Amino acid sequence: MKDLKRLVDVAMGRKQAQLCIRNAKVVDVHTLEVLEKDVLIDNGIFAGFREPDKGMAETVYDAKGRYMVPGFIDGHVHIESSHCGPQVFSDLVVRKGTTTVIADPHEICNCSGLDGLDWMIENSKGLPLSIYYMVPSCVPATAFEHAGATMLADDIAKRIDNERVLGLGEMMNYPGVLAADPMVLDKIAVAHKAGKLIDGHAPSLEGIGLDAYAAMGIRDDHECTTVEEARERLRRGMYVLVRQGTVCQDELRLLPAVTMANFRHCLFCTDDRQVASLLEEGSINNNVRLAVAHGFDPLMAISMATINSAECFRLSDRGAIDPGLRADFSLVDNLKDFKIHRVYVEGRLVAEGEQMLEPATPGEVGDKVLCNINIGSFSKGKLVLPLSQGHVRTIRLKEGGVVTEAGEASVKVVDGHFVHDPTLDVVKVCVLERHHGTGNIGLALLEGYGIKRGAVATTVAHDSHNIICCGCNDDDMYLAIETLKENHGGMVAVEGGKVLGKLSHPIAGLMSNRKASEVAESLKELGNLAWERLGVSKQYDPFMTLCFMALPVIPVYKVTDLGLFDVSKFSLVDIEIKD
């Protein structure tokens, strides 16, 4: 009651506010106006407005005509994809104006189960960034792979009521939804019982299938890649998350679907964004800047980055510069490049000139999420791919995303097994189970990646995060895998029996515990080695593209530790095409 009385008194002018942002151009996301006002803030809450140069407070900051925008909200992100833990990630995005994220920790949960979720929640306490979580719905993503953990409805129920948990994470198993799989429906029922949200993930789903999917209470989708897909979801009352990640860059394809009539059901997300992208381009500020640069109305773009996200995820205490809401906001120089001048969280200055005032330090790894690779009795002989003839199915890469094609090729066969032909852009790729020592290894052929020498490997392999390795010869592939085992996971590039470069990821094999700049530099070095020394095509991010080749919920062909997977048929298929 005392706090309420004080807030009223401040708003009415009977008491002095703690902070006043004077001479600001306030972006009103409700009316799509820019209002020249002084803004009063008290106890981390917007208290009210005054005419320009009239606001008084204990501390007054003159914005000098800069634009005051609500803190940006990322509607769907995997923190693990930054290669950094929550503390470092917080600094990376807050300095660029993102003050809230809705994170799906299914990467670490696929490795460590509920221990992974608990670690993420614990390590995101007390940060400038508000991190909310969705309990992963698909651990593992499918029944055609082996992850480090399995999370059933009972496991989800143990965490769904946590105050930091907003609901059930992206329901990638849309075939299971459509088939009314009891295990899938049990998970959905847990969210319904708790009154929590359910995130979507249904690429290419349409018609009655989309009807059934939406009928389950799945209220959003970040996997739209075409205007028609977006419109179909909007027509069913779903929110469309316009994604601009490091690899999946769908924003410019989707913006034509966003109109004045429907834009309040559209919001921005990054999904998977590497540390270098966050350092150089930023987070949601990059989505907004990109939209405006391509002719999109800046006030609509800001609304998509703020109030729309808040309403989608029922965050009623933020998303706008309104009396009574959290004072999360940025001062930006203009509404074109959105260069961040200052960032405030709950009325407290946390960043200036795109630099954090109190930089975070990486947290402790902890035994429960420490990467310990268990590949059982792995030997080089397991990398041999037997073939009776050379007509084969290939995972054919497509530029600009992680969707692949169902390719075919005629490859070289010697003594009954595949041998790399330097004249063909077809190489061996394998996924090796790393969590339980099963010895499972799935082999496939990757087309269009461009690698001409050596091998690359990583323990970041969506979503089960087994080891994925691609190379031109078994010796280098074997060395790459063994190096990851010794290195507590991460990434490695190998050529001619020599390790060219490596980066350790001791946090579940997914994240480094080093500073962001150091991680970015190591990733840059590894990328350059893959491009310049090994010949990987420069149209692809060598490691981030490779890690999605193990994701069996994105069409068309992928590879798991059980073999080549056809997502369209949702079944394993033979590599050889019998003539």
CORWO-V508295 format. One record per residue. RES is the residue in three letters. SS is DSSP state (a for helix, b for strand, c for the rest). PHI is phi as a letter, one per 30 degrees, with the letter a starting at -180 (NA if undefined). PSI is psi in degrees with one decimal (999 if undefined). Layout:
# CORWO-V508295
RES/SS/PHI/PSI  RES/SS/PHI/PSI
This chain:
# CORWO-V508295
MET/c/NA/-39.5  LYS/a/d/-42.6  ASP/a/d/-38.6  LEU/a/d/-43.9  LYS/a/d/-42.4  ARG/a/d/-42.7  LEU/a/d/-42.4  VAL/a/d/-44.4  ASP/a/d/-38.4  VAL/a/d/-46.2  ALA/a/d/-37.1  MET/a/d/-8.6  GLY/c/i/7.7  ARG/c/d/-22.3  LYS/c/b/153.7  GLN/c/d/135.7  ALA/b/d/160.1  GLN/b/d/-33.4  LEU/b/b/141.1  CYS/b/b/126.4  ILE/b/c/108.8  ARG/b/c/148.7  ASN/b/h/47.6  ALA/b/c/150.2  LYS/b/c/99.4  VAL/b/d/123.4  VAL/b/d/115.6  ASP/b/c/107.4  VAL/c/d/-7.2  HIS/c/d/-43.8  THR/c/c/-2.0  LEU/c/h/50.1  GLU/b/b/160.7  VAL/b/c/118.8  LEU/b/c/131.7  GLU/b/d/106.4  LYS/b/b/160.3  ASP/b/c/141.2  VAL/b/c/127.3  LEU/b/c/137.4  ILE/b/b/135.9  ASP/b/b/133.0  ASN/c/h/38.1  GLY/c/i/10.3  ILE/b/b/141.3  PHE/b/d/123.8  ALA/b/c/-28.7  GLY/b/l/-173.1  PHE/b/b/156.9  ARG/b/b/161.9  GLU/c/d/156.2  PRO/c/e/132.7  ASP/c/i/16.8  LYS/c/c/-14.1  GLY/c/d/138.7  MET/c/b/146.7  ALA/b/a/171.0  GLU/b/e/-39.0  THR/b/b/128.6  VAL/b/c/130.3  TYR/b/b/125.6  ASP/b/d/111.8  ALA/c/d/-13.8  LYS/c/h/42.6  GLY/c/i/5.9  ARG/c/d/158.4  TYR/b/d/135.8  MET/b/c/114.8  VAL/b/b/146.9  PRO/b/d/155.7  GLY/c/e/134.4  PHE/b/d/150.2  ILE/b/b/123.8  ASP/b/c/116.1  GLY/b/d/-15.2  HIS/b/a/117.4  VAL/b/b/145.6  HIS/c/c/104.2  ILE/a/e/-36.2  GLU/a/e/-29.6  SER/a/d/-14.0  SER/a/d/-14.0  HIS/c/i/11.7  CYS/b/b/153.5  GLY/c/d/174.5  PRO/a/e/-38.3  GLN/a/d/-49.0  VAL/a/d/-39.9  PHE/a/e/-41.6  SER/a/e/-48.7  ASP/a/d/-39.7  LEU/a/e/-40.3  VAL/a/c/-33.1  VAL/a/d/-40.4  ARG/c/d/-16.3  LYS/c/c/11.2  GLY/c/j/-2.0  THR/b/d/120.5  THR/b/c/-9.3  THR/b/b/139.8  VAL/b/b/149.7  ILE/b/c/108.6  ALA/b/c/137.6  ASP/b/c/108.9  PRO/c/d/34.9  HIS/a/d/-14.2  GLU/a/d/-54.2  ILE/a/d/-29.9  CYS/a/d/-30.4  ASN/a/d/-22.7  CYS/a/c/-40.2  SER/a/b/6.0  GLY/c/i/-144.9  LEU/a/d/-27.0  ASP/a/e/-36.2  GLY/a/d/-43.6  LEU/a/d/-44.7  ASP/a/d/-39.3  TRP/a/d/-41.8  MET/a/d/-42.3  ILE/a/d/-45.6  GLU/a/d/-40.6  ASN/c/d/2.4  SER/c/c/10.9  LYS/c/d/141.8  GLY/c/i/16.1  LEU/c/d/158.1  PRO/c/d/-31.5  LEU/c/d/128.9  SER/b/d/116.4  ILE/b/c/114.6  TYR/b/c/153.9  TYR/b/b/154.3  MET/b/c/133.1  VAL/b/d/124.7  PRO/c/e/137.5  SER/c/c/-21.0  CYS/c/b/79.3  VAL/c/b/102.2  PRO/c/d/174.5  ALA/c/d/-36.2  THR/c/b/174.6  ALA/c/d/4.3  PHE/c/c/28.8  GLU/c/a/168.3  HIS/c/b/120.5  ALA/c/c/-177.4  GLY/c/d/-14.4  ALA/c/a/163.7  THR/c/b/128.7  MET/c/c/113.4  LEU/c/c/-178.4  ALA/a/e/-38.8  ASP/a/d/-36.4  ASP/a/d/-42.6  ILE/a/d/-40.2  ALA/a/d/-25.9  LYS/c/d/-19.3  ARG/c/b/-8.8  ILE/c/d/-25.3  ASP/c/d/-0.7  ASN/c/d/138.0  GLU/c/d/-21.4  ARG/c/d/-2.8  VAL/b/c/123.2  LEU/b/c/-19.0  GLY/b/l/-153.5  LEU/b/c/130.9  GLY/b/d/172.8  GLU/b/e/123.1  MET/b/d/84.5  MET/c/d/-26.1  ASN/c/d/63.3  TYR/a/d/-29.5  PRO/a/d/-35.9  GLY/a/d/-36.5  VAL/a/d/-49.6  LEU/a/d/-30.9  ALA/c/d/0.3  ALA/c/h/42.0  ASP/c/e/124.4  PRO/a/e/-37.7  MET/a/d/-36.9  VAL/a/d/-45.6  LEU/a/d/-32.2  ASP/a/d/-39.2  LYS/a/d/-42.7  ILE/a/d/-39.8  ALA/a/d/-34.3  VAL/a/d/-45.6  ALA/a/d/-42.7  HIS/a/d/-44.5  LYS/a/d/-37.2  ALA/a/d/-6.2  GLY/c/i/30.0  LYS/c/c/168.0  LEU/b/d/164.6  ILE/b/b/122.3  ASP/b/d/150.8  GLY/b/c/163.7  HIS/c/a/93.9  ALA/c/b/70.2  PRO/c/d/131.8  SER/c/i/-0.7  LEU/c/d/136.7  GLU/c/b/176.5  GLY/a/h/-139.9  ILE/a/d/-26.9  GLY/a/d/-42.4  LEU/a/d/-35.2  ASP/a/e/-48.8  ALA/a/d/-39.2  TYR/a/d/-49.0  ALA/a/d/-30.8  ALA/a/d/-19.7  MET/c/d/3.1  GLY/c/i/13.6  ILE/c/d/117.1  ARG/c/c/-1.3  ASP/b/a/165.3  ASP/b/a/131.2  HIS/c/c/8.1  GLU/c/c/12.5  CYS/c/d/135.4  THR/c/b/-4.8  THR/c/b/159.3  VAL/a/d/-41.7  GLU/a/d/-39.5  GLU/a/e/-44.9  ALA/a/d/-45.4  ARG/a/d/-40.1  GLU/a/d/-37.3  ARG/a/d/-40.5  LEU/a/d/-36.1  ARG/c/d/-17.8  ARG/c/c/12.8  GLY/c/i/11.2  MET/c/d/155.6  TYR/b/d/141.1  VAL/b/c/122.6  LEU/b/c/115.9  VAL/b/d/113.7  ARG/b/c/137.8  GLN/b/b/89.1  GLY/c/c/-165.2  THR/c/d/-41.4  VAL/c/c/-51.0  CYS/c/d/102.8  GLN/b/c/90.2  ASP/c/c/-5.1  GLU/a/e/-49.9  LEU/a/d/-26.7  ARG/a/d/-29.7  LEU/a/c/-25.4  LEU/a/e/-34.3  PRO/a/d/-17.9  ALA/a/d/-15.4  VAL/c/c/120.5  THR/c/b/171.5  MET/c/d/-28.6  ALA/c/d/-30.1  ASN/c/c/-1.7  PHE/a/d/-21.6  ARG/a/d/-10.4  HIS/a/c/19.5  CYS/b/b/139.3  LEU/b/b/172.8  PHE/b/c/151.3  CYS/b/a/165.1  THR/c/c/-26.2  ASP/b/i/-85.0  ASP/c/b/115.1  ARG/c/b/122.6  GLN/c/d/161.6  VAL/a/e/-39.3  ALA/a/d/-40.1  SER/a/d/-40.4  LEU/a/d/-38.3  LEU/a/d/-43.3  GLU/a/d/-41.6  GLU/c/c/-29.3  GLY/c/j/-160.8  SER/c/c/-116.5  ILE/a/d/-25.5  ASN/a/e/-30.6  ASN/a/d/-40.7  ASN/a/e/-45.6  VAL/a/d/-47.2  ARG/a/e/-42.8  LEU/a/d/-42.1  ALA/a/d/-47.6  VAL/a/d/-39.5  ALA/a/d/-22.4  HIS/c/c/28.0  GLY/c/i/6.8  PHE/c/d/144.3  ASP/c/d/124.7  PRO/a/d/-34.0  LEU/a/d/-35.3  MET/a/d/-40.2  ALA/a/d/-42.4  ILE/a/d/-39.2  SER/a/d/-41.3  MET/a/d/-28.9  ALA/a/d/-4.3  THR/c/b/-86.4  ILE/a/d/-36.7  ASN/a/d/-43.4  SER/a/d/-42.5  ALA/a/d/-42.5  GLU/a/d/-39.3  CYS/a/e/-42.0  PHE/c/c/16.5  ARG/c/h/36.8  LEU/c/c/84.0  SER/c/d/-3.3  ASP/c/c/9.5  ARG/c/a/179.3  GLY/c/j/-8.6  ALA/c/a/164.0  ILE/c/c/81.3  ASP/c/b/145.5  PRO/c/e/130.6  GLY/c/j/-12.2  LEU/c/c/162.2  ARG/b/e/138.0  ALA/c/d/66.0  ASP/c/c/118.5  PHE/b/a/166.6  SER/b/b/152.2  LEU/b/c/123.3  VAL/b/b/150.4  ASP/c/d/-35.6  ASN/c/a/173.1  LEU/c/c/37.1  LYS/c/b/-62.9  ASP/c/c/-9.3  PHE/c/h/41.0  LYS/c/d/125.9  ILE/b/d/125.2  HIS/b/c/-51.0  ARG/b/b/151.1  VAL/b/b/132.3  TYR/b/c/139.0  VAL/b/b/121.8  GLU/c/h/43.8  GLY/c/i/4.5  ARG/b/c/128.8  LEU/b/d/121.9  VAL/b/c/-19.0  ALA/b/b/144.9  GLU/b/b/135.6  GLY/c/h/33.7  GLU/c/i/30.0  GLN/b/b/134.8  MET/b/d/138.5  LEU/c/d/-33.1  GLU/c/b/84.6  PRO/c/e/142.4  ALA/c/d/159.3  THR/c/c/143.4  PRO/c/e/141.5  GLY/c/d/173.4  GLU/c/d/146.7  VAL/c/d/-54.6  GLY/c/i/139.3  ASP/a/d/-35.1  LYS/a/d/-17.0  VAL/a/b/8.1  LEU/b/d/133.7  CYS/c/d/111.7  ASN/c/b/110.9  ILE/c/d/124.4  ASN/c/b/97.1  ILE/c/c/15.8  GLY/c/h/-139.8  SER/c/c/52.3  PHE/c/d/137.9  SER/c/b/161.8  LYS/a/d/-29.8  GLY/a/d/-24.3  LYS/a/d/-10.6  LEU/a/d/-9.3  VAL/c/d/130.6  LEU/c/c/102.4  PRO/b/d/135.4  LEU/c/b/139.5  SER/c/c/-24.6  GLN/c/a/174.5  GLY/c/c/5.4  HIS/b/d/111.9  VAL/b/b/160.6  ARG/b/d/142.5  THR/b/b/151.0  ILE/b/d/102.6  ARG/b/c/121.2  LEU/b/d/147.2  LYS/c/b/136.4  GLU/c/d/140.3  GLY/c/j/6.4  GLY/c/a/-161.9  VAL/c/c/0.4  VAL/c/d/132.3  THR/b/c/172.0  GLU/b/c/157.7  ALA/b/d/92.0  GLY/b/d/163.8  GLU/b/b/148.9  ALA/b/a/162.5  SER/b/c/114.8  VAL/c/c/170.6  LYS/b/d/131.9  VAL/b/b/125.9  VAL/b/b/126.4  ASP/c/h/37.0  GLY/c/i/16.2  HIS/b/b/159.0  PHE/b/d/137.2  VAL/b/b/132.1  HIS/c/d/131.2  ASP/c/c/114.5  PRO/c/e/-18.3  THR/c/d/-9.1  LEU/c/c/138.9  ASP/c/d/57.9  VAL/b/b/122.2  VAL/b/b/163.9  LYS/b/d/140.8  VAL/b/b/140.1  CYS/b/b/153.1  VAL/b/b/123.1  LEU/b/c/121.0  GLU/c/d/128.8  ARG/c/b/-0.3  HIS/c/c/-37.5  HIS/c/b/3.2  GLY/c/i/31.7  THR/c/d/-23.4  GLY/c/i/2.0  ASN/c/d/135.8  ILE/b/b/124.4  GLY/b/c/132.6  LEU/b/c/144.0  ALA/b/a/-178.5  LEU/b/b/131.3  LEU/b/c/129.4  GLU/b/c/133.0  GLY/c/j/-2.0  TYR/c/d/-31.9  GLY/c/j/-11.3  ILE/c/d/133.8  LYS/c/c/-17.1  ARG/c/b/152.8  GLY/c/i/-152.6  ALA/b/a/156.0  VAL/b/b/151.1  ALA/b/a/154.4  THR/b/a/150.9  THR/c/c/-1.3  VAL/c/c/101.8  ALA/c/b/94.2  HIS/c/e/140.1  ASP/c/c/-10.8  SER/c/d/-17.1  HIS/c/h/47.6  ASN/c/d/-176.9  ILE/b/d/128.7  ILE/b/c/134.1  CYS/b/b/138.5  CYS/b/b/136.3  GLY/b/a/175.5  CYS/c/c/-13.2  ASN/c/a/154.5  ASP/a/d/-32.9  ASP/a/d/-48.1  ASP/a/d/-35.5  MET/a/d/-42.2  TYR/a/d/-45.3  LEU/a/d/-39.6  ALA/a/d/-43.7  ILE/a/d/-44.1  GLU/a/d/-33.9  THR/a/d/-40.9  LEU/a/d/-38.9  LYS/a/d/-42.8  GLU/a/d/-21.3  ASN/c/c/9.9  HIS/c/h/47.1  GLY/c/i/-169.8  GLY/c/j/-131.3  MET/b/b/151.1  VAL/b/a/146.9  ALA/b/b/134.4  VAL/b/b/144.6  GLU/b/b/131.7  GLY/c/h/37.9  GLY/c/i/12.4  LYS/b/b/136.5  VAL/b/d/115.6  LEU/b/d/-36.6  GLY/b/a/154.3  LYS/b/a/158.4  LEU/b/b/123.7  SER/c/d/142.2  HIS/c/b/77.3  PRO/c/d/-19.9  ILE/b/d/92.8  ALA/c/i/12.9  GLY/c/i/9.4  LEU/c/c/-30.0  MET/b/b/146.9  SER/b/d/156.9  ASN/c/c/26.0  ARG/c/c/173.7  LYS/c/d/153.7  ALA/a/e/-43.6  SER/a/d/-36.7  GLU/a/d/-41.4  VAL/a/d/-45.2  ALA/a/d/-41.0  GLU/a/d/-41.7  SER/a/d/-41.4  LEU/a/d/-39.6  LYS/a/d/-43.3  GLU/a/d/-43.9  LEU/a/d/-41.1  GLY/a/d/-44.5  ASN/a/d/-38.6  LEU/a/d/-42.9  ALA/a/d/-39.4  TRP/a/d/-52.7  GLU/a/d/-41.7  ARG/a/d/-39.7  LEU/c/c/-15.0  GLY/c/i/12.7  VAL/c/e/138.9  SER/c/e/134.0  LYS/c/d/-4.3  GLN/c/d/-5.2  TYR/c/b/144.0  ASP/c/d/116.6  PRO/a/e/-44.5  PHE/a/c/-38.9  MET/a/d/-34.7  THR/a/d/-45.5  LEU/a/d/-40.5  CYS/a/d/-22.1  PHE/a/d/-7.3  MET/a/d/-7.8  ALA/a/c/7.5  LEU/c/c/101.7  PRO/c/d/30.1  VAL/c/b/8.1  ILE/c/c/121.2  PRO/c/e/160.2  VAL/c/c/-54.2  TYR/b/c/138.7  LYS/b/b/177.4  VAL/b/b/134.5  THR/b/c/-177.4  ASP/c/d/-5.7  LEU/c/c/-9.4  GLY/b/k/-164.5  LEU/b/d/132.3  PHE/b/b/130.7  ASP/b/c/106.8  VAL/c/d/-34.8  SER/c/d/-33.9  LYS/c/c/-12.8  PHE/c/h/53.9  SER/b/a/158.7  LEU/b/d/146.8  VAL/c/b/157.2  ASP/c/d/146.4  ILE/c/d/-42.4  GLU/b/d/139.6  ILE/c/c/113.0  LYS/c/d/118.1  ASP/c/d/999
